[in-house]
Amino acid sequence: MSEVLTTPAVLILLGPPGAGKGTQARMLEEDFGLVQLSTGDLLRAAVAAGTEAGARAKAVMEAGGLVSDDIVLAILKERMTAPDVARGIILDGFPRTAAQAEALDGLLAESGQHVTAAISLEVDDAAMVGRVAGRLTCATCGEGYHDEFKRPAVAGTCDRCGGTAFKRRADDNAETVRERLVAYHAQTAPLISHYEGQGVLARVDAMGTIADIRAALSAIVQRVTA
């Protein structure tokens, strides 16, 4: 399903924990040749590469502090100059607040870019508790699974690498998920209004099957990048 994009795309996936952002971002990478960029991966890569912004981030993290938005944006700016993102990027987990969204708008404007689409994965909060609490990943390659929705084809064996060890995140429990949902609605949901005002917001029902959600997202990306 690979498509050739005529201009670099900047896609943002919005949605609470368990909405499937990571899974769908990987599929969009496959379908459109885009590159998924998460804040955590960006920070780790910049620190490992020893870039200027990476060095600043390393100093903050070693001191036990939180990396500031300006450092994250500087790292993102560095990353967006790499050849492999020529077709576009998918931002997963950033921006999280209105202030970050405005800062991102400014960063993109410096190079004549803008957010191509902000896609809100619409979910039911109660269903999210069960969805997240059932998540597990392959301890070897990181492939994601779920007790109910995505089991390995062969029980106890990773479809992707054949590994037999699996792990669960300590914070993937009902109480923690509810707290994260509250935080999402308070801090990140206002981004929906931000991007709706820019005319780049799209909504997708994320309570369906992975295949249905993938098809809906693909249709949106095809439309906004045509």
C-alpha positions in Angstrom: 0.0 0.0 0.0 3.0 2.3 -0.3 2.2 5.7 -1.6 4.5 8.5 -2.8 3.7 11.8 -1.1 4.3 14.9 -3.1 5.1 17.1 -0.1 6.4 16.3 3.3 3.5 15.7 5.7 3.4 16.6 9.4 0.8 14.4 11.0 -0.2 14.5 14.7 -2.0 11.6 16.4 -4.2 12.6 19.3 -5.9 10.3 21.7 -5.8 9.0 25.3 -3.7 6.1 26.5 -4.7 2.9 24.8 -6.3 4.6 21.8 -3.9 2.8 19.5 -1.7 5.7 18.5 1.5 3.7 18.4 0.1 0.8 16.5 -1.5 3.0 13.9 1.6 5.2 13.5 3.6 2.1 12.6 1.1 1.2 10.0 1.1 4.7 8.5 4.9 4.3 8.3 4.5 1.2 6.3 1.7 2.5 4.1 3.1 6.0 3.3 6.9 5.9 4.0 6.5 8.3 6.9 8.6 8.3 10.1 7.1 8.1 13.5 8.7 10.4 16.0 8.0 10.1 19.7 9.5 12.4 22.4 11.2 9.6 24.2 12.8 8.2 21.1 13.9 11.7 19.9 15.6 12.4 23.3 17.4 9.1 23.4 18.6 9.4 19.9 19.8 12.9 20.3 21.7 12.1 23.5 23.3 9.0 21.8 24.3 11.1 18.8 25.8 13.8 20.9 24.1 16.6 19.1 24.0 20.1 20.7 20.4 19.8 21.8 21.1 16.2 22.9 23.9 17.4 25.1 21.5 19.9 26.7 18.9 17.2 27.3 21.5 14.8 28.8 22.6 17.4 31.3 19.0 18.0 32.4 18.2 14.4 32.7 21.3 13.5 34.6 20.4 16.3 37.0 17.0 14.6 37.5 15.1 17.4 35.8 12.4 17.4 33.1 13.5 18.3 29.6 12.0 21.7 28.7 9.9 22.3 25.6 12.5 24.4 23.9 15.0 21.5 24.1 12.5 19.1 22.7 11.7 21.4 19.9 15.4 22.0 19.2 15.9 18.2 19.0 12.8 17.9 16.7 14.2 20.6 14.5 17.5 18.7 14.1 15.7 15.5 13.4 13.5 17.0 10.7 16.6 17.8 8.6 17.4 14.1 8.2 17.0 12.6 4.7 14.7 9.8 6.0 11.9 12.2 6.9 11.6 13.7 3.4 8.1 12.1 3.0 6.9 13.4 6.3 6.6 12.6 10.0 4.1 11.3 12.5 4.2 12.9 15.9 3.1 10.6 18.7 3.0 12.1 22.2 3.9 15.6 21.2 2.5 18.2 21.5 0.6 17.4 24.7 -0.4 21.0 25.6 -1.7 24.1 23.9 1.6 25.9 24.6 3.5 23.0 22.9 1.2 23.1 19.9 1.8 26.8 19.5 5.5 26.4 19.8 5.4 23.6 17.2 3.4 25.9 14.8 6.2 28.4 15.1 8.9 25.9 14.5 7.2 24.6 11.4 6.6 28.1 10.1 10.3 28.8 10.2 10.7 26.3 7.3 7.5 27.1 5.5 5.7 24.0 6.9 2.5 23.5 8.9 0.6 20.7 10.5 -0.9 18.7 7.6 -3.5 16.9 9.8 -4.2 16.4 13.5 -6.1 13.1 13.8 -8.1 12.5 16.9 -8.6 8.9 17.8 -12.0 9.0 19.5 -12.6 6.4 22.2 -14.8 5.5 25.1 -13.0 6.1 28.4 -14.5 3.0 30.2 -13.4 0.8 27.4 -9.9 2.2 27.5 -9.4 0.9 31.0 -9.9 -2.7 29.9 -8.0 -2.1 26.7 -4.9 -0.7 28.4 -4.9 -3.1 31.3 -4.7 -6.0 28.8 -1.6 -4.8 27.0 1.7 -6.7 26.8 4.8 -6.6 24.6 7.4 -8.9 23.4 10.4 -8.5 25.7 12.7 -9.1 22.7 11.5 -6.9 19.8 8.8 -4.8 21.5 5.9 -6.0 19.3 2.6 -5.1 21.0 -0.2 -7.6 21.9 -3.4 -7.7 24.0 -5.0 -10.4 26.0 -8.3 -10.0 24.1 -7.8 -8.0 20.9 -4.4 -9.0 19.6 -3.1 -12.4 20.8 0.0 -14.1 19.2 -0.9 -16.5 16.4 0.9 -19.2 18.5 0.2 -18.8 22.2 3.3 -17.6 24.0 5.3 -16.9 20.9 5.9 -13.5 19.3 4.6 -13.3 15.7 7.4 -10.9 14.7 10.6 -12.4 16.1 9.6 -15.8 17.7 10.5 -14.6 21.2 8.8 -16.4 24.1 9.2 -13.7 26.8 6.6 -11.0 27.3 6.2 -8.1 29.7 3.6 -5.6 30.9 4.2 -2.0 31.9 3.8 -1.5 35.6 1.5 1.4 35.0 -0.9 -0.5 32.8 -3.5 -1.1 35.5 -7.0 0.2 35.9 -6.3 2.8 38.6 -3.4 4.3 36.7 -5.2 4.3 33.4 -8.1 6.2 34.9 -5.6 8.8 36.3 -4.0 9.1 32.9 -7.4 9.6 31.2 -8.1 12.5 33.6 -4.8 14.1 32.8 -5.4 13.6 29.1 -8.7 15.3 29.1 -7.3 18.2 31.2 -4.1 18.9 29.2 -4.2 17.3 25.8 -7.9 17.3 24.7 -7.8 21.1 24.3 -5.5 20.5 21.4 -8.5 19.3 19.5 -10.0 22.8 19.6 -6.6 24.2 18.6 -6.3 22.2 15.4 -10.0 22.4 14.7 -9.6 26.1 14.6 -6.8 25.7 12.0 -9.0 23.5 9.9 -6.7 20.5 10.0 -8.5 18.3 12.6 -9.9 14.9 11.5 -11.7 12.5 13.8 -11.6 8.7 13.6 -13.7 6.3 15.6 -11.0 4.2 17.3 -13.3 1.7 18.9 -13.4 -0.4 15.8 -11.0 -3.1 14.6 -7.4 -2.3 13.9 -8.0 -2.8 10.2 -11.0 -0.5 10.1 -9.0 2.3 11.9 -6.1 1.8 9.6 -8.3 2.2 6.6 -9.9 5.4 8.0 -6.5 6.9 8.8 -5.1 5.9 5.3 -8.1 7.7 3.7 -7.4 10.8 5.6 -3.7 10.8 4.8 -4.3 10.2 1.2 -6.8 13.1 1.1 -4.6 15.7 2.9 -1.4 14.8 1.0 -2.9 14.6 -2.5 
